[in-house]
Amino acid sequence: MLSAFCERWQPETKTFHLPFGEMTITLDDVASILHIPVIGSMISFSQLLRVDDANALLFELLGTTDVKASRETEQCRSPSVRLLWLRENFSTITDVSSDDDIEFATRAFLLHLVGCTLFADKSATSVRVVYLELFCDLSMVGSYAWGAACLAFLYRQLTIATRFEVRQLGGYLTLLQAWIYEHFPEMFSSLDLSYIESRPRALCWRPHVIPDSLQSVWERLGRLQSSDVCWEPYVDHRAEHPFPDITWFSGCIKCGLVVEPYHPERGLAPVWERV
């Protein structure tokens, strides 16, 4: 399913091209599906091109030794660390640990979290050390527009995946999968009857038990009409999670040095007609 949609992604417009027109993932989708902020400070950090810079950041913000940091980045052959390495080195922290150790472990947990979710790479086993810069001041973590950064990162990963030589897709695939379920509920999913609207919409869907072949998904997408789409899937969710007006913003969204065009009006034409 994800592969079929990925093949319909157009890098120039940042939209999925479908038989009836265009659709795209918006900031409203991110906010409703994940319940993370789409308004706040931009996600900005320096580009770590040298492994030595990554080692210094690991020493400063995670308290690891130079030797241990160097060994890990050498194994990754990049300024990255394995998710397994983070779990092995920081999962034993307790309430009686020192304040410094707890702070180091908190940063390690957050780095692991974004590496598994918002900024997951194609390997799904490592995370770039540069993201640690976002957790230098832990009091600022809640001020970032994580949703906008997540969407910019996913846009870029979808664009990379359209290249002939690329065989894997990075980014937060739970977001993409839930977006498909929300807008094409009759085709790909069924509702989890235990779901309550106070929870993120990502938790309300169950995939079909029998997986579809890529060929069958291609054929179903080729027959899609506008009437098959749920254009306003979050109506029942609005009492708990109101529509964010920032959704209508048209311009660029950012994740570090990744800057992507964001034009929701291209993929929400039927909704615009009702506004």
Sequence and secondary structure as in RCSB ss.txt:
>XXXX:A:sequence
MLSAFCERWQPETKTFHLPFGEMTITLDDVASILHIPVIGSMISFSQLLRVDDANALLFELLGTTDVKASRETEQ
CRSPSVRLLWLRENFSTITDVSSDDDIEFATRAFLLHLVGCTLFADKSATSVRVVYLELFCDLSMVGSYAWGAAC
LAFLYRQLTIATRFEVRQLGGYLTLLQAWIYEHFPEMFSSLDLSYIESRPRALCWRPHVIPDSLQSVWERLGRLQ
SSDVCWEPYVDHRAEHPFPDITWFSGCIKCGLVVEPYHPERGLAPVWERV
>XXXX:A:secstr
 HHHHHTTEETTTTEEEETTEEE   HHHHHHHH   SSSB B       HHHHHHHHHHHH   HHHHHHHHHH
HTSSEEEHHHHHHHHTT  TTS HHHHHHHHHHHHHHHHHHTTT  TTSSEEEGGGGGGGSSGGGGGGB HHHHH
HHHHHHHHHHHTSTT     S HHHHHHHHHHH HHHHEEE TT  TTS GGGSEEE SS   HHHHHHHHHT  
GGGS S TTGGGTTTS   GGGG  EEEEETTEEEEE GGGT HHHHTT 
